[in-house]
């Protein structure tokens, strides 16, 4: 594993199950730009590949609760889930990543919970969605917060990522 060049491409596939009949507040191209910027800032040390891929699912509380119950045995909604594909023991020959993108994993966000949290903290929904996406993205790259020290470091990194895309928070 090596530190990656910031010129590598990362693609985000956005599946919007929440805004089926109306326009999402964040266009797919904006998500793409943010995740590319975040990837460049972080320069992660992961399996070297020519390109990388992430999936983002925007859903409601019911949808995220089903996933939370199924995969984490917590039968309640949450704000964000992240399922990192690099945490598995299944490995592929490194040559495949010269042809196909390396799949980093899935980020799932409940827009309903994000909306409530944004109102509670007096943020915009866009800020809250970006905050949660940055949190999930850090998890995909191996960040975790098993204790207060790691949580503070992760929250600081999220602030850095949101500052990069012009969504700096106060008191977050």
C-alpha positions as MATLAB code, in Angstrom:
seq = 'XXXXXXXXXXXXXXXXXXXXXXXXXXXXXXXXXXXXXXXXXXXXXXXXXXXXXXXXXXXXXXXXXXXXXXXXXXXXXXXXXXXXXXXXXXXXXXXXXXXXXXXXXXXXXXXXXXXXXXXXXXXXXXXXXXXXXXXXXXXXXXXXXXXXXXXXXXXXXXXXXXXXXXXXXXXX';
ca = [
       0.000    0.000    0.000;
       1.230    3.425   -0.906;
       0.170    7.025   -0.545;
      -1.831    7.955   -3.605;
      -1.364   10.760   -6.071;
      -4.034   13.447   -5.907;
      -4.614   13.105   -9.653;
      -6.454    9.792   -9.321;
     -10.157    9.747  -10.054;
     -12.876    8.802   -7.627;
     -16.429    8.342   -8.820;
     -19.480    8.609   -6.600;
     -22.698    6.903   -7.609;
     -25.662    8.671   -6.033;
     -28.913    6.767   -5.558;
     -31.600    9.106   -4.359;
     -34.512    7.153   -2.883;
     -35.679   10.117   -0.819;
     -36.222   12.818   -3.431;
     -38.009   10.656   -5.988;
     -40.615   13.244   -6.897;
     -38.739   16.442   -6.188;
     -35.305   17.823   -6.808;
     -32.510   16.851   -4.431;
     -30.820   19.840   -2.761;
     -27.418   18.540   -3.827;
     -26.901   17.607   -7.496;
     -24.912   14.468   -8.299;
     -22.104   16.558   -9.820;
     -21.714   18.487   -6.555;
     -21.392   15.215   -4.617;
     -18.820   14.096   -7.189;
     -16.783   17.293   -6.789;
     -16.889   17.141   -2.986;
     -15.793   13.524   -2.756;
     -12.999   14.089   -5.282;
     -11.785   17.086   -3.246;
     -11.982   15.099   -0.002;
     -10.072   12.210   -1.546;
      -7.366   14.594   -2.728;
      -7.077   16.192    0.724;
      -6.871   12.884    2.535;
      -4.442   11.167    0.122;
      -5.338    7.816    1.679;
      -2.922    4.952    1.989;
      -4.990    2.138    0.512;
      -4.743   -0.422   -2.258;
      -3.309    1.377   -5.270;
      -5.673    1.615   -8.228;
      -6.201    3.816  -11.270;
      -9.608    4.921  -10.001;
     -11.939    4.492   -7.046;
     -15.682    4.247   -6.580;
     -18.133    5.051   -3.756;
     -21.907    4.601   -3.551;
     -24.136    7.095   -1.764;
     -27.746    6.277   -0.934;
     -30.094    9.006    0.277;
     -33.040    7.387    2.017;
     -35.619    7.937    4.747;
     -35.709    6.809    8.387;
     -37.536    3.582    7.514;
     -34.945    2.640    4.901;
     -31.948    3.294    7.114;
     -33.622    1.577   10.074;
     -33.992   -1.614    8.028;
     -30.282   -1.550    7.168;
     -29.291   -0.671   10.730;
     -31.314   -3.622   12.049;
     -30.023   -6.025    9.416;
     -26.320   -5.177    9.626;
     -25.823   -3.681   13.097;
     -28.669   -5.361   15.034;
     -29.965   -1.912   16.054;
     -33.642   -1.659   15.145;
     -33.778    2.134   15.023;
     -33.048    4.844   12.492;
     -29.652    6.543   12.485;
     -28.212    9.450   10.543;
     -25.483    7.738    8.531;
     -24.184    4.237    7.893;
     -20.934    3.381    6.134;
     -19.984   -0.046    4.841;
     -16.327   -0.147    3.844;
     -15.492   -2.764    1.250;
     -11.796   -2.686    2.163;
     -12.546   -4.207    5.576;
     -13.195   -7.625    4.061;
     -10.649  -10.410    3.787;
     -11.648  -11.063    0.174;
      -8.841   -9.948   -2.095;
      -8.534   -9.602   -5.824;
      -5.394   -9.577   -7.949;
      -3.962   -6.049   -8.008;
      -3.947   -6.088  -11.829;
      -7.734   -5.871  -11.831;
      -7.534   -2.360  -10.355;
      -5.680   -1.174  -13.437;
      -8.871   -1.932  -15.395;
     -11.725   -1.570  -12.890;
     -12.183    1.017  -10.124;
     -11.471   -0.085   -6.574;
     -14.817   -0.050   -4.787;
     -14.405    1.707   -1.417;
     -17.922    1.053   -0.127;
     -21.363    2.460    0.615;
     -22.545    5.532    2.492;
     -26.224    5.620    3.455;
     -27.799    8.806    4.830;
     -31.283    9.298    6.242;
     -32.442   12.634    4.865;
     -35.237   12.715    7.461;
     -32.789   12.433   10.355;
     -30.380   14.846    8.661;
     -33.189   17.379    8.330;
     -34.088   17.095   12.037;
     -30.441   17.433   13.069;
     -29.934   20.436   10.793;
     -32.911   22.181   12.400;
     -31.721   21.314   15.932;
     -28.226   22.702   15.243;
     -29.462   25.569   13.048;
     -27.562   24.368    9.969;
     -28.813   24.057    6.446;
     -29.832   20.640    5.200;
     -26.993   20.828    2.675;
     -24.457   21.386    5.473;
     -25.817   18.460    7.465;
     -25.888   16.119    4.472;
     -22.293   17.054    3.608;
     -21.250   16.607    7.261;
     -22.744   13.111    7.333;
     -21.286   12.191    3.936;
     -17.823   13.312    5.082;
     -18.227   11.209    8.217;
     -19.219    8.164    6.185;
     -16.402    8.747    3.692;
     -13.837    8.831    6.495;
     -15.177    5.483    7.712;
     -14.724    4.043    4.211;
     -11.075    5.087    4.355;
     -10.500    3.392    7.716;
     -11.206    6.167   10.208;
     -13.102    5.184   13.349;
     -14.020    6.701   16.708;
     -13.859    4.000   19.399;
     -13.002    6.610   22.050;
     -13.180   10.350   22.708;
      -9.690   11.059   21.340;
     -10.424    9.382   18.000;
     -13.845   11.038   17.803;
     -12.308   14.492   18.266;
      -9.741   13.760   15.539;
     -12.445   12.515   13.187;
     -14.702   15.519   13.811;
     -11.746   17.826   13.196;
     -11.060   16.082    9.901;
     -14.732   16.472    8.932;
     -14.449   20.215    9.595;
     -11.396   20.330    7.329;
     -13.274   18.519    4.562;
     -16.307   20.790    4.806;
     -14.107   23.874    4.861;
     -12.570   22.681    1.592;
     -15.985   22.638   -0.085;
     -17.089   25.940    1.434;
     -19.451   24.589    4.101;
     -17.591   25.443    7.309;
     -19.608   24.857   10.465;
     -19.526   26.866   13.640;
     -19.581   24.914   16.906;
     -19.582   21.483   15.255;
];
